[in-house]
């Protein structure tokens, strides 16, 4: 019975010692794992760079005016507006207004080489210049402002007869016209009527 007690004590001591070793080893593994996790967390916090912040410009809600490119000159010029081209005539006694400057086809050639100029002579004053003041449409001419090429009337029977200023009452007016032969590619002219200041940069409408 004494031997059995001794053996039991030895087994109990051995089991206790083994349990203590296992418990110590387990505690060591837990402590080592916690230390490793803490180190990794610290390393990750330091080594991981922050994502770059893209700087997107703030939207511009203001409208910007963009000038369109200048259009190339063409023969399709706009018609002149009423009162756009008015020049003194016979000094200060009268004035001439351009009513229409339009390209038409030559009745003989069917080519658009004729410019029909319609004008209005208005008497302004009771006073008249000396002599016999008249405006003859057949004396009308034109000039190309870019090349200085000059153009004359197409036909003498395609123009108003001479208009005598003495036949017009102050405040009244008389209309006239003249055909000029001008090449198709010309879209702007300087216009010269008798006893009237020159009209410059007059567009030719189609």
C-alpha positions as a Markdown table, in Angstrom:
| # | Residue | x | y | z |
|---|---|---|---|---|
| 1 | Unk | 0.0 | 0.0 | 0.0 |
| 2 | Unk | 2.9 | 2.3 | 0.7 |
| 3 | Unk | 4.4 | 1.7 | -2.8 |
| 4 | Unk | 1.1 | 2.4 | -4.4 |
| 5 | Unk | 0.9 | 5.7 | -2.6 |
| 6 | Unk | 4.3 | 6.7 | -3.7 |
| 7 | Unk | 3.6 | 5.8 | -7.3 |
| 8 | Unk | 0.4 | 7.9 | -7.2 |
| 9 | Unk | 2.3 | 10.8 | -5.8 |
| 10 | Unk | 4.9 | 10.6 | -8.5 |
| 11 | Unk | 2.3 | 10.5 | -11.2 |
| 12 | Unk | 0.5 | 13.4 | -9.7 |
| 13 | Unk | 3.7 | 15.4 | -9.5 |
| 14 | Unk | 4.5 | 14.5 | -13.1 |
| 15 | Unk | 1.1 | 15.5 | -14.4 |
| 16 | Unk | 1.3 | 18.8 | -12.5 |
| 17 | Unk | 4.7 | 19.6 | -13.9 |
| 18 | Unk | 3.6 | 18.7 | -17.4 |
| 19 | Unk | 0.5 | 20.9 | -17.0 |
| 20 | Unk | 2.6 | 23.7 | -15.8 |
| 21 | Unk | 5.0 | 23.4 | -18.8 |
| 22 | Unk | 2.1 | 23.3 | -21.2 |
| 23 | Unk | 0.4 | 26.3 | -19.5 |
| 24 | Unk | 3.7 | 28.2 | -19.6 |
| 25 | Unk | 4.3 | 27.4 | -23.3 |
| 26 | Unk | 0.7 | 28.4 | -24.1 |
| 27 | Unk | 1.1 | 31.7 | -22.3 |
| 28 | Unk | 4.3 | 32.3 | -24.1 |
| 29 | Unk | 2.7 | 31.7 | -27.5 |
| 30 | Unk | -0.2 | 34.0 | -26.6 |
| 31 | Unk | 2.2 | 36.8 | -25.5 |
| 32 | Unk | 4.3 | 36.3 | -28.6 |
| 33 | Unk | 1.2 | 36.4 | -30.9 |
| 34 | Unk | 0.0 | 39.6 | -29.3 |
| 35 | Unk | 3.4 | 41.2 | -29.6 |
| 36 | Unk | 3.6 | 40.2 | -33.3 |
| 37 | Unk | 0.1 | 41.7 | -34.0 |
| 38 | Unk | 1.0 | 44.9 | -32.3 |
| 39 | Unk | 4.2 | 45.2 | -34.2 |
| 40 | Unk | 2.5 | 44.5 | -37.5 |
| 41 | Unk | -0.3 | 47.1 | -36.8 |
| 42 | Unk | 2.3 | 49.7 | -35.9 |
| 43 | Unk | 4.3 | 48.8 | -39.1 |
| 44 | Unk | 1.2 | 49.1 | -41.3 |
| 45 | Unk | 0.2 | 52.4 | -39.7 |
| 46 | Unk | 3.6 | 53.8 | -40.6 |
| 47 | Unk | 4.4 | 52.2 | -44.0 |
| 48 | Unk | 1.1 | 52.6 | -45.8 |
| 49 | Unk | 1.1 | 55.9 | -47.6 |
| 50 | Unk | -2.0 | 58.0 | -47.7 |
| 51 | Unk | -3.8 | 58.0 | -51.1 |
| 52 | Unk | -3.0 | 61.0 | -53.2 |
| 53 | Unk | -5.8 | 63.6 | -53.2 |
| 54 | Unk | -6.7 | 64.6 | -56.7 |
| 55 | Unk | -7.3 | 68.4 | -56.9 |
| 56 | Unk | -10.2 | 68.9 | -59.3 |
| 57 | Unk | -10.7 | 72.5 | -60.2 |
| 58 | Unk | -14.0 | 74.0 | -59.1 |
| 59 | Unk | -16.5 | 74.2 | -61.9 |
| 60 | Unk | -16.7 | 77.6 | -63.5 |
| 61 | Unk | -20.4 | 78.5 | -63.8 |
| 62 | Unk | -19.8 | 81.8 | -65.4 |
| 63 | Unk | -20.6 | 82.1 | -69.1 |
| 64 | Unk | -17.7 | 83.1 | -71.3 |
| 65 | Unk | -18.3 | 85.0 | -74.5 |
| 66 | Unk | -16.5 | 83.5 | -77.4 |
| 67 | Unk | -16.0 | 85.7 | -80.5 |
| 68 | Unk | -16.7 | 83.7 | -83.6 |
| 69 | Unk | -14.0 | 83.8 | -86.3 |
| 70 | Unk | -14.5 | 86.6 | -88.8 |
| 71 | Unk | -16.3 | 85.4 | -91.8 |
| 72 | Unk | -14.6 | 85.7 | -95.2 |
| 73 | Unk | -16.1 | 88.3 | -97.4 |
| 74 | Unk | -18.6 | 87.0 | -99.9 |
| 75 | Unk | -20.7 | 88.4 | -102.7 |
| 76 | Unk | -23.8 | 87.7 | -100.7 |
| 77 | Unk | -23.7 | 91.0 | -98.9 |
| 78 | Unk | -26.7 | 92.2 | -96.9 |
| 79 | Unk | -29.0 | 94.8 | -98.2 |
| 80 | Unk | -28.5 | 98.4 | -97.0 |
| 81 | Unk | -30.8 | 99.7 | -94.3 |
| 82 | Unk | -33.0 | 102.8 | -94.7 |
| 83 | Unk | -31.0 | 105.9 | -93.8 |
| 84 | Unk | -27.7 | 104.0 | -93.7 |
| 85 | Unk | -26.1 | 105.8 | -96.6 |
| 86 | Unk | -27.1 | 109.5 | -96.8 |
| 87 | Unk | -24.7 | 112.2 | -98.1 |
| 88 | Unk | -25.0 | 116.0 | -98.6 |
| 89 | Unk | -25.5 | 117.2 | -102.2 |
| 90 | Unk | -25.1 | 120.6 | -103.8 |
| 91 | Unk | -23.4 | 121.9 | -100.6 |
| 92 | Unk | -26.1 | 122.0 | -98.0 |
| 93 | Unk | -29.0 | 122.5 | -100.3 |
| 94 | Unk | -29.9 | 118.8 | -100.7 |
| 95 | Unk | -29.0 | 115.3 | -99.8 |
| 96 | Unk | -28.8 | 111.9 | -101.6 |
| 97 | Unk | -29.9 | 108.7 | -99.9 |
| 98 | Unk | -29.0 | 105.2 | -101.3 |
| 99 | Unk | -32.2 | 103.1 | -101.4 |
| 100 | Unk | -30.9 | 99.9 | -102.9 |
| 101 | Unk | -27.6 | 98.6 | -104.4 |
| 102 | Unk | -28.4 | 95.2 | -105.8 |
| 103 | Unk | -26.7 | 92.9 | -108.2 |
| 104 | Unk | -28.9 | 91.7 | -111.1 |
| 105 | Unk | -28.3 | 89.7 | -114.3 |
| 106 | Unk | -27.4 | 91.4 | -117.6 |
| 107 | Unk | -30.4 | 90.9 | -119.9 |
| 108 | Unk | -28.1 | 90.1 | -122.8 |
| 109 | Unk | -25.5 | 87.8 | -121.3 |
| 110 | Unk | -27.6 | 86.4 | -118.4 |
| 111 | Unk | -24.5 | 86.9 | -116.2 |
| 112 | Unk | -24.8 | 88.8 | -112.8 |
| 113 | Unk | -22.5 | 91.6 | -113.8 |
| 114 | Unk | -24.9 | 94.5 | -113.4 |
| 115 | Unk | -25.5 | 96.5 | -110.2 |
| 116 | Unk | -28.7 | 98.4 | -110.0 |
| 117 | Unk | -28.3 | 101.6 | -107.9 |
| 118 | Unk | -31.5 | 103.3 | -106.7 |
| 119 | Unk | -31.2 | 106.6 | -105.0 |
| 120 | Unk | -33.3 | 109.5 | -103.7 |
| 121 | Unk | -32.5 | 113.2 | -104.2 |
| 122 | Unk | -34.1 | 115.4 | -101.5 |
| 123 | Unk | -34.1 | 119.2 | -101.5 |
| 124 | Unk | -33.5 | 120.7 | -98.1 |
| 125 | Unk | -33.2 | 124.4 | -98.5 |
| 126 | Unk | -34.8 | 127.3 | -100.3 |
| 127 | Unk | -31.4 | 128.5 | -101.2 |
| 128 | Unk | -29.8 | 127.1 | -104.3 |
| 129 | Unk | -26.3 | 127.1 | -105.6 |
| 130 | Unk | -25.5 | 129.4 | -108.5 |
| 131 | Unk | -26.0 | 128.2 | -112.0 |
| 132 | Unk | -28.4 | 125.4 | -113.0 |
| 133 | Unk | -27.8 | 122.6 | -110.4 |
| 134 | Unk | -28.6 | 119.2 | -111.7 |
| 135 | Unk | -27.8 | 115.6 | -110.9 |
| 136 | Unk | -27.1 | 113.4 | -113.9 |
| 137 | Unk | -27.3 | 109.7 | -113.1 |
| 138 | Unk | -25.3 | 108.9 | -116.2 |
| 139 | Unk | -22.2 | 110.5 | -114.6 |
| 140 | Unk | -22.3 | 107.9 | -111.8 |
| 141 | Unk | -19.2 | 105.7 | -111.3 |
| 142 | Unk | -17.9 | 103.2 | -108.7 |
| 143 | Unk | -14.5 | 102.0 | -107.4 |
| 144 | Unk | -13.3 | 98.8 | -105.8 |
| 145 | Unk | -12.0 | 99.9 | -102.4 |
| 146 | Unk | -9.5 | 97.0 | -102.3 |
| 147 | Unk | -8.0 | 97.2 | -105.8 |
| 148 | Unk | -9.0 | 100.8 | -106.8 |
| 149 | Unk | -10.4 | 99.5 | -110.1 |
| 150 | Unk | -13.2 | 101.8 | -111.4 |
| 151 | Unk | -16.5 | 100.9 | -113.0 |
| 152 | Unk | -18.8 | 102.9 | -115.2 |
| 153 | Unk | -22.5 | 102.7 | -116.2 |
| 154 | Unk | -23.7 | 99.8 | -118.2 |
| 155 | Unk | -25.8 | 101.6 | -120.7 |
| 156 | Unk | -26.9 | 105.2 | -121.1 |
| 157 | Unk | -30.5 | 104.2 | -121.5 |
| 158 | Unk | -30.4 | 102.4 | -118.1 |
| 159 | Unk | -30.1 | 105.5 | -116.0 |
| 160 | Unk | -32.4 | 108.3 | -114.9 |
| 161 | Unk | -32.3 | 111.5 | -116.9 |
| 162 | Unk | -30.8 | 114.6 | -115.3 |
| 163 | Unk | -32.7 | 115.8 | -112.3 |
| 164 | Unk | -32.8 | 119.6 | -111.9 |
| 165 | Unk | -32.8 | 120.7 | -108.2 |
| 166 | Unk | -34.9 | 123.7 | -109.2 |
| 167 | Unk | -37.8 | 121.4 | -110.1 |
| 168 | Unk | -38.0 | 120.0 | -106.5 |
| 169 | Unk | -39.8 | 121.9 | -103.8 |
| 170 | Unk | -38.0 | 122.2 | -100.4 |
| 171 | Unk | -38.7 | 119.1 | -98.4 |
| 172 | Unk | -39.7 | 117.1 | -101.5 |
| 173 | Unk | -37.6 | 114.4 | -103.2 |
| 174 | Unk | -37.2 | 112.6 | -106.5 |
| 175 | Unk | -36.0 | 109.0 | -107.0 |
| 176 | Unk | -33.6 | 107.9 | -109.7 |
| 177 | Unk | -31.5 | 104.8 | -110.7 |
| 178 | Unk | -28.5 | 103.8 | -112.7 |
| 179 | Unk | -27.0 | 100.5 | -113.9 |
| 180 | Unk | -23.3 | 99.9 | -113.3 |
| 181 | Unk | -21.3 | 97.1 | -114.9 |
| 182 | Unk | -19.3 | 95.5 | -112.0 |
| 183 | Unk | -17.7 | 92.1 | -112.0 |
| 184 | Unk | -19.5 | 89.3 | -110.1 |
| 185 | Unk | -16.7 | 88.8 | -107.5 |
| 186 | Unk | -16.9 | 92.4 | -106.2 |
| 187 | Unk | -19.1 | 92.7 | -103.1 |
| 188 | Unk | -18.3 | 96.3 | -101.8 |
| 189 | Unk | -17.8 | 99.5 | -103.7 |
| 190 | Unk | -17.2 | 103.2 | -103.3 |
| 191 | Unk | -20.0 | 105.1 | -105.1 |
| 192 | Unk | -19.7 | 108.5 | -106.8 |
| 193 | Unk | -22.8 | 110.5 | -107.8 |
| 194 | Unk | -22.6 | 113.9 | -109.4 |
| 195 | Unk | -22.6 | 116.9 | -107.0 |
| 196 | Unk | -22.7 | 114.5 | -104.1 |
| 197 | Unk | -20.2 | 113.5 | -101.4 |
| 198 | Unk | -18.8 | 110.0 | -102.0 |
| 199 | Unk | -20.4 | 106.9 | -100.5 |
| 200 | Unk | -17.7 | 104.6 | -99.2 |
| 201 | Unk | -17.8 | 100.8 | -98.6 |
| 202 | Unk | -21.3 | 100.3 | -99.9 |
| 203 | Unk | -22.3 | 96.6 | -99.9 |
| 204 | Unk | -23.8 | 95.0 | -103.0 |
| 205 | Unk | -26.8 | 92.8 | -102.2 |
| 206 | Unk | -27.7 | 89.8 | -104.3 |
